[in-house]
Amino acid sequence: MRLSLFILASSLLLSCNNIPEAILLANTEKVDTLDVNEYTHVIDKKNRRGYVTAENEVMNGRYVITREGTMTQEFTIEGGFLHGTLIQYYDTGSPERIETYKKSVQHGPVTSFYRSGAIRSESSYVNGEEADERVEYTEDGTVSRKIEIKDGIRYDHQYINGNRAGSMFEKTIEGVTYDLILKYDAFGTIQLIMGKIKSDTSPILYIFDENFTEIEHFNVEENPLKARQYFALIQS
């Protein structure tokens, strides 16, 4: 998943040495600066945040928020509701997170950053719900984690040095739904598939082959050594 042109342009602007000035120049609208204690929010009947000043006046326009003189946020309010980009800043002035809103509901891309300015994660929301994919990166730009939803199933993939090392997801096998962990080797070959029956509190661990055919199952409490051997393989 790549940044939209808008977010890319924003990140380029925010990388300038004079971050506040760059942002102000990028917006032709009037920008008001408020201390964090000079505004608040209320929750409406649709569970949306409505923003008002300390004098209980509905906020409108572009705002820069400061805490003890340090910029912490920048956002646009339309009729009391967040609309467009909300930018959160580190104390150094570099962006920590950029979110997108429509009438105080998250809607659009979300990007978080390391203090160095490198992208930490990318995702997006649709009407308040996270979309089908989120990607996390190491500071050098290598993918470290990818979460995706396919056919209603949530897959959580872990990466080491850019290679997929493991995956966690639900799968129904012969009418039974399991929470599974897959372990891959450096070449992407499945080394191990193990899991438990979903919502089952018993200490039974199931081992499967690459075709999801059960190899064995055993009681972890009764066979702690075997359990440690499997978990050591997962962590290797």
N, C-alpha and C positions, 0 to 999 in steps of 0.2 A: 504494500500500500504506500503510495507516494503522497506527499503534501499537495494540496491544491495550489494553484498559482497565487491565490490570495494569501494563504498562510506562508508560502515561500517568500512572497514579497514582504510580508510582515516580519518574518524572521530576519531577513536581510536588513530591514530598517532598524530592528532592535539590536543588531550587532554593531551599530555605529557607536563610537565612543561617547557621544552626547545623546544618550537614549531618550531622555525626556524631550529635548529639543527636536529630535528626529520625529518623534511621534506627533508633537504639536504641529510641526510643519506638514506632516502627512494628512492632517485633518483641517479642512477649511472651516469647520464649525467651531463655535466657541467652546472652550474647554474650561470647566470649573474645577478648582482644586479644593478638596475637603479633607479635614482630618478624620480619622476613623471614628471619632466620637461625635462627629457633626452630622451623621445620618444613621438611619436604621431601616429595618424592613418589617413588614407585617405579612401574614399569610392570608390569602383570600380563599373563597369557597372552593376554588379549583386547585388548592394547595400550591399556588404560585406565590413567589415572593414579590411584594409590592414595596418599592423603595420610597422613603420620605426623608426629608431633612429633620434636624433636631427640632425645628419649629413646626413639624408635622405638615410641611408642604410637599406635594407630590413632585418628585424629581423628574426632570426632563433634560436631555442633552448628553454631552460627553463629559465624563468626570475622571479626574486623577485623584486617587485616594492615598493619603500619607499617614504614617504613624511616626510621631516624634520627628517630623521633617523628612522622613525617608519614604519614597514612593513604594507602595505595596500592590496597588491594583490600578487598572484603567478599564473603563467600560462605558457603554452607551445605554441610556435609559430613555424609553419612549412611553409616555403616559404612565410612568411609575414602574414599568417592567423592563427587565434586561432585554436588550435586542441587539444582535450582532456579536462582536467579539468581546470577551472578557479576558484581560491579560493580568496574570499574577506575576509578581517580580520577586527575585531574590533581593537580599539587602544590598547586594552589589549593584543593583539596577538592571541586571540581565533578566530576561524572561524565564520564569519557572514553568508556566503553564498557559496555554491559550485555549479557551473554550468558546463555543458558539451557542447563542441562545436565540429563541423566538418567543417573545412575551414571557420571559422568565422560565421557559422550558428548554432544556438542552436539546439543540437541534443543529447538527452539522459537525465539522471536524473538531477533534480534541488532540492537542499536541503538548507533550511535556518535555522539558529540557534539563540536561545536567547544568551545573554551574558554569561549565566550560562553554556552553552554548550548543553542544552536541545534542541531538534528539535522543530522548530517553524512551518515549513511547508515542504511538499514533493509534488513534481509533476514531470513531464517529458515533453520533447519537441521532436517532430519529424519534421525534416527539417524546423525548425523555427516556427512551430505551436505547441501551448500547447496541450498536449494529453488529453484524455477523463476524467482524474480525478486529482483533487488537494485536499490535506487534510491539514488542519491547526490544531495546537494543542495549548493547554494552556501550561504553563511552567512545570506543573506537569505531562504532557504526555497525558492528556485527550483530545479527539477529540473535537474541538470547531466549526469547519466548514468543510463541504465537498462539493466540486463542481464537478459535473460529467455531462457528455454529453451522452445522450441515444437517439438513433434514430434522431440525429440532434437537440435535445432539451437540453438546458442548465438548470440543476437543481442546486439550491443553498440552501443547507441544513444547518441550524444553530443548534448547540447543547448547552445544559446547563447541567453541571455535567455528561457529557457523554450521555445524552438522547436527542434525536432529539426534538427540541422545535418548529421549524418552517421551512418551505420550500417555495422557490420562483421559479416559472417556468412559461412557456407559455403552454397553452392548448387550442385546438380548440374544441368548444362545439357547436353542431348543426350548423357548418359552420362558426362560429365566433371565432376568436382567442383572448384570454384574457391573460393578465398578472396577475397571481394569487399569493396569499399568503395563505399558510395553517398554521394553528396554532394547535399544539398538546398539550395534557396534559401530566402529568408525566408518564402515563402508555402507551403513544403512540397513544392514541385515538384522532381522529380529533375533535377539538372543533369548528373550524371556517374555512370557505373557503370564501375569498372575493377577488375581483379584479376589473380591468377596462378593457375595450376593448382596445386591443393593438393599439397604435398610435392614439387613440382617445383623444382629448384634453378637451372634455366636462367633467364636474364634476360629472359624474354618477358612482356610486359605485354599484357593483353587489354582492349579497350574494348567496352562493350555499350550498346544503347539501353534505353529504359525497359521494353521487353518482353523484355529479356535476350537479344536477338538480337545476335550479334557484329557490330560495325562494322569493327573492325580489330584487328590485333595486330602488335607490333613488338619488336625487340630494344633494350632500354634502353641497353645499352653502345654499340650502333651508332648510336642516335638519342638522345643525351643531351638535346638541345635540346627535342625533342618530349616526352620524359619530364618535363623540368622544367616545361613548360607545363601538363601534366596535374596534376602534384603541386602546382603553384602554385594551380590551381583548387580542389583539395581543401582547401588551407590558407586560402583566401580567406574 
